[in-house]
Amino acid sequence: MPHVITRQCQGTCDTACVNVCPVDCIHGPIPLERIAAVPPEARAERLSGLQLFINPDECICCGACQDECPVSAIYEEELVPARYRDDIRRNAAFFGLAPGG
């Protein structure tokens, strides 16, 4: 099952997960270079409401991103806590996909 980035990422947008992804399947609503250019301490204010997303069709389920996330926002799809289950749909919708493929 692919991994999902939950809303815990909003305003954090730490790109450490992007740097370790072997298939470059993590994307944001703005170019990742622009996100990385914002100092981490300014992201909550300047990137409020923005988060990163994992393309479920490209994710190889390696888990490298999960280990790097400083806010523990990344889960295997089937292990997403109940309070974040709607983030599975949001993540898929970002890529124009239906949840589960």
Residue pairs with C-beta under 8 A, 6 or more apart in sequence:
1 61
1 76
1 77
1 78
2 54
2 56
2 57
2 59
2 61
2 76
2 77
3 54
3 59
3 61
3 63
3 65
3 66
3 74
3 75
3 76
3 77
4 54
4 56
4 74
4 75
4 76
4 77
4 80
4 84
4 87
4 88
4 91
5 17
5 26
5 51
5 52
5 53
5 54
5 69
5 73
5 74
5 87
5 91
6 73
6 74
6 75
6 80
6 84
6 87
7 51
7 73
7 84
7 87
7 90
8 71
8 72
8 73
8 84
9 51
9 52
9 69
9 71
9 73
9 74
10 48
10 49
10 50
10 51
11 43
11 44
11 45
11 47
11 48
11 49
11 50
11 51
12 43
12 44
12 47
12 51
12 70
12 71
12 73
13 28
13 35
13 38
13 43
13 47
13 50
13 51
13 52
14 40
14 43
14 69
14 70
14 71
15 32
15 35
15 36
15 52
16 68
16 69
16 70
17 26
17 52
17 64
17 65
17 66
17 68
17 69
17 74
18 24
18 26
18 32
18 52
18 65
19 68
20 64
20 65
20 67
20 68
21 64
21 65
22 60
22 62
22 64
23 58
23 59
23 60
24 58
25 54
25 55
25 58
25 59
25 60
26 32
26 52
26 53
26 54
26 55
26 65
27 52
27 53
27 55
27 94
27 95
28 35
28 50
28 51
28 52
28 53
29 50
29 51
29 94
30 50
35 43
35 47
35 50
35 52
38 46
38 47
51 73
53 90
53 91
53 94
53 95
54 65
54 74
54 91
55 95
56 77
56 91
56 92
56 95
56 97
56 100
56 101
57 95
57 97
57 101
61 76
63 76
65 74
66 74
66 75
66 76
75 81
75 84
77 88
77 100
80 87
80 88
88 99
89 99
92 98
92 99
92 100
